[in-house]
Amino acid sequence: MRISWLLEITNVLNYRNTQIVNPVTGRAYEAGDNVPQNWRDPRFVDPRDPRSSNLPPDDPARYLAPRHFLTGVSIGF
């Protein structure tokens, strides 16, 4: 019989890797940053604006996945 244990860790240091870059600043959007004309600026929200249903620039998807732990056990006969 053979038993093995697996541990897989991604993003060990929990570094916030930018996925959606703010073209004005060159990094992920942070509150108060300037945004391009075609983005909805959360500092000036107009309820009559048809773009108000779009995701805001501070969407959590602007960063890649945080730290993940995956563990498993394999048993072979």
Helices and strands as residue ranges (DSSP letters): E 2-10, G 50-53, G 60-62, E 68-76
